[in-house]
Amino acid sequence: MPISSQYFSYTIFLLILQLLLPTILYASNDCMYTSIIAFGNSLTDTGRCSDGRLIIDFLAKGLGLPFIPPYVGSKENGNKTELGKDCKLKIRHSLFLVGEIGGNDYSMELVAGKSIKQVKSFVPLVIDKITTTVKKLIELGGKIFVVPNLLPIECTPLALTLFKSSDAKMYDNTTGCLISIKKLEEYHNQLLQRELHKIRVNFPKVNVIYADYYNAALQLYRSPTQFGFVQPLRACCGGGGPYNYNPSALCGERSSTVCAHPNRFVNWDEIHLTEAAYRMIYKSVFKGSYSIPRFSSLCPAIAS
């Protein structure tokens, strides 16, 4: 996916438009969030590339909210053009989940043949668009934001296949994942955390939570058996090869196959995770210590 200001501006427009539609989730809960409004594609509502629930589904359940309806198949259409008083009130009491954003941009550029060094040059632009989005939503009245970092691209069957090497030094000996892409993601995650800190300083009455999806997921690759996984790097659904990724036989195509026990796999397909993996990440981030500040400190009820 090419990165451009037009793309992200369109994304912001779509989200603001969605605020005007009755697809926001409502419920009474101890955390005082009446709805979840989420940015993202396959990790939130549109693609749902997995064998079951995603992180956002576990979050909605934990907050006592219904699942977010998928964008595809929605009967609503965008025919309103301005934010009314009622909509602004909804925004003020909503939890914004902004991301994960950037994974598709980097992965698609790598697939297109760009070097890791070239892709790394896009990181400041991606971070700028994420933080600009948060600030625009604050201007609209948003009060609480969860902004995830990247999931480990270096551990995906896609990356492991594209950059397969016979040199053992190319791989992290604790996970089997690619060190070169790890450095790209560390750069993204560090820059994101730094910029979110600036937002907290400039908007002290707004809660901005850095969700560490990356390290929450990395523990599944580092200690898979501890979490009930036996296949940390190979995809459950794919078209063959060392990591079960074949670009000519993608997951869902007739020539692809699906494993018998997805709950034993971390990776669902070439780039997405299984429900079992998403559940563990949700627990680590929203119930545990993998967020800054801890989400559970703002919402104690979710930790029970």
Residue pairs with C-beta under 8 A, 6 or more apart in sequence:
1 7
1 104
1 105
1 108
1 109
2 109
3 105
3 109
3 122
3 125
3 126
5 129
8 129
8 132
8 133
11 39
11 133
12 133
12 136
15 37
15 39
15 133
15 137
16 83
16 140
17 78
18 24
18 37
19 37
19 83
19 87
19 90
19 91
19 140
20 78
20 80
20 83
20 87
21 74
21 76
21 78
21 80
22 76
23 68
23 69
23 74
23 76
24 35
24 36
24 37
24 90
24 94
25 35
25 36
25 60
25 65
25 66
25 67
25 68
26 34
26 35
26 65
27 34
27 63
27 64
27 65
27 66
28 34
28 64
29 63
29 64
29 65
29 301
30 64
30 299
30 300
30 301
31 63
31 95
31 298
31 299
31 301
31 302
32 93
33 63
33 65
33 93
33 94
33 95
33 144
33 299
34 90
34 93
34 94
35 65
35 90
35 93
35 94
35 95
36 56
36 59
36 60
36 63
36 65
36 68
36 94
36 95
36 96
36 97
37 91
37 94
37 95
37 96
37 97
38 44
38 45
38 56
38 68
38 96
38 97
38 98
39 96
39 97
39 98
39 99
39 101
39 133
40 56
40 97
40 99
40 100
40 101
41 47
41 104
42 48
42 49
42 272
43 54
43 55
43 56
43 99
43 100
43 272
44 54
44 56
44 68
44 97
45 56
45 68
45 69
45 70
45 71
46 70
46 71
46 72
47 272
48 54
48 70
49 251
49 268
49 269
49 271
49 272
50 268
50 272
50 273
50 274
50 275
50 278
51 236
51 237
51 262
51 268
51 274
51 275
52 262
52 274
52 275
53 275
53 278
53 279
54 275
54 278
55 213
55 278
55 281
55 282
55 285
56 68
56 97
57 67
57 68
57 278
58 278
58 279
58 282
58 283
58 286
59 97
59 282
59 286
60 66
60 67
60 68
61 67
62 282
62 286
62 287
62 302
63 95
63 299
63 302
83 91
83 140
88 140
88 141
91 137
91 140
91 141
91 142
92 141
92 142
92 143
93 143
94 142
94 144
95 144
95 145
95 146
96 134
96 137
96 142
96 144
96 145
96 146
97 146
97 148
98 130
98 133
98 134
98 137
98 145
98 146
98 147
98 148
99 130
99 147
99 148
99 149
99 211
100 148
100 149
100 150
100 151
100 213
101 126
101 129
101 130
102 123
102 126
102 127
102 130
102 150
102 188
103 150
103 151
103 153
103 271
105 122
105 126
106 119
106 122
106 126
106 150
106 153
106 184
106 188
107 153
107 156
107 158
107 159
107 271
109 118
109 119
109 122
110 116
110 119
110 159
110 162
110 181
111 158
111 162
116 180
116 181
116 183
116 184
119 184
120 184
120 187
123 184
123 187
123 188
123 191
124 191
126 188
127 188
127 191
127 192
127 195
128 195
130 147
130 192
130 195
131 192
131 195
131 196
131 198
131 199
134 142
134 145
134 147
134 196
134 199
134 208
135 199
135 203
137 145
138 145
138 199
138 203
138 206
142 206
143 205
143 206
143 207
144 206
144 207
144 209
144 298
145 206
145 207
145 208
145 209
146 209
146 211
146 291
146 295
147 192
147 196
147 208
147 209
147 210
147 211
148 211
148 212
148 213
148 285
149 185
149 188
149 189
149 192
149 193
149 210
149 211
149 212
149 213
149 214
150 185
150 188
150 189
150 213
150 214
151 213
151 214
151 217
151 273
151 281
152 175
152 177
152 182
152 185
152 214
152 217
152 218
152 221
153 159
153 181
153 184
153 185
153 271
154 160
154 172
154 177
154 178
154 179
154 180
154 181
154 182
154 185
155 175
155 176
155 177
155 178
155 217
155 218
155 221
155 232
155 233
155 266
155 267
156 267
156 270
156 271
157 233
157 234
157 235
157 238
157 241
157 243
157 244
157 245
157 267
157 269
157 270
157 271
158 245
158 270
158 271
159 178
159 181
160 177
160 178
160 233
160 242
160 243
160 245
161 241
161 242
161 243
161 245
161 270
163 170
163 178
163 180
163 181
164 242
165 171
169 179
170 178
170 179
170 180
171 177
171 178
171 179
172 178
172 179
172 182
174 222
175 218
175 221
175 222
175 232
176 221
176 232
176 233
177 221
177 233
185 214
189 212
189 214
192 210
193 210
193 292
196 208
196 210
199 206
199 208
200 206
200 208
207 293
207 298
209 291
209 292
209 293
209 295
209 298
210 291
210 292
211 285
211 286
211 290
211 291
211 295
212 285
212 290
212 291
212 292
213 281
213 285
213 290
215 290
216 280
216 281
216 284
216 285
216 288
216 290
217 266
217 273
217 277
217 281
219 226
219 227
219 284
220 227
220 229
220 232
220 266
220 277
220 280
220 281
221 232
221 233
221 266
224 230
224 231
224 232
224 266
227 280
228 263
228 264
228 276
229 264
229 265
229 266
229 276
229 277
230 264
230 265
231 259
231 264
231 265
231 266
231 267
232 265
232 266
232 267
233 243
233 266
233 267
234 242
234 243
234 244
234 265
234 267
235 243
235 244
235 245
235 251
235 265
235 267
235 268
235 269
235 270
236 244
236 258
236 259
236 262
236 265
236 267
236 268
236 269
236 274
237 244
237 251
237 252
237 256
237 257
237 258
237 259
237 262
237 268
237 269
238 244
238 245
238 246
238 249
238 250
238 251
238 256
238 257
238 269
238 270
239 245
239 246
239 248
239 249
239 250
239 251
239 253
239 255
239 256
239 257
240 246
240 249
240 257
243 267
244 257
245 269
245 270
246 256
248 255
249 255
249 256
250 256
250 269
250 270
251 258
251 268
251 269
251 270
259 265
262 268
262 274
262 275
262 276
263 274
263 275
263 276
264 276
265 274
265 276
265 277
266 273
266 274
266 276
266 277
267 273
267 274
267 277
268 274
268 277
273 281
284 290
285 291
285 295
286 295
286 296
286 299
286 302
287 295
287 296
287 302
287 303
288 296
295 302
296 302
296 303
